[in-house]
């Protein structure tokens, strides 16, 4: 079985919600459904960074080449597929 990543869990949450969501909303769903265990003092930041890093709008050199999300002007994200 493949290891769960934050990105894969975020994709699952956004697919189930079928609407754009903020990082806080995604984090709240992850916790409510016990989908991932965060070992961080700032887990919302982990979600926010993962969403940004995998966003098509992020073209920085530190951005992932594996684009999973699109960010709207209001800061909400949706899956690309």
Secondary structure, 3 states (H helix, E strand, C coil): CCCCCHHHHHHHHHHHHCCCECHHHHHHHHHHCCCCCCCCCCHHHHHHHHHHHCECCCCCCCCCCCCCEEECCCCCEEECC
